[in-house]
Amino acid sequence: MSDSRSLFVRMRRPLAAVALGGMLALSLQGCFAVFAGGALATTFAATDRRTLGAQTEDKSIVVKGETRIPDVVAAGSHVNVTAFNRKVLLSGEVPDEASKVAAEREAKAISNVDTVFNELEVGPASGFGSRSSDALITSKVLASLVDDKTLYSSAFKVTTERGIVYMMGRVTPREGQLAAKIASGVSGVQKVVTLYEYITEEELQDYQRKPASENKSPA
């Protein structure tokens, strides 16, 4: 009996060591994920061509738009609000023209909004399958922009509705044309609509030289 117990103890020790090692690895992995996520967010904030103030305002615009617009459109509407450098994209579907007009009017009434691009489609709301496909297309377009080493993917904002890719950003004409070409080559993309704010090559060089806090965007 004692021999059996001794054998069990000897077997349990390495198993416990393996289990502890696994728990430690998972713990460290979690810490790394938090650290990496924070570092990644900081990196994107630093390379964004909007001022930090504009980035904050864009987030506020989206929250306000998503809160207010559902109250002024008809039931069954599916409205997405995207903001980049105080410019707003309305995409999705509404059941009637009156809802499309009301959504744009509400978006324009939000403080700090400069321009509204009303790309709402009058018709039935898209289903879960269509939206899942759109999300996949967006992720593939972003991945393709990252793969191109001549582009700064953080300069672009990408939204997809019904296979139509909308691209926003502060980019040079050269960057904008290249990004649109890349997006059009992604499987599932039906059309690419560019809603860029253009900067010059000289301005781009200036962004590359200065810290993000010193970069200025139009008020």
Secondary structure, DSSP 8 states (H G I E B T S, - for coil): -HHHHHHHHHHHHHHHHHHHHHHHHHHHHHHHHHHHHHHHHHHHHHH-SS-HHHHHHHHHHHHHHHHHGGGTS-TT-EEEEEEETTEEEEEEEESSHHHHHHHHHHHHTSTT--EEEEEEEESS---HHHHHHHHHHHHHHHHHHHH-TTS-GGGEEEEEETTEEEEEEEE-HHHHHHHHHHHHTSTT--EEEEEEEE--HHHHHHHHHS-GGG-----
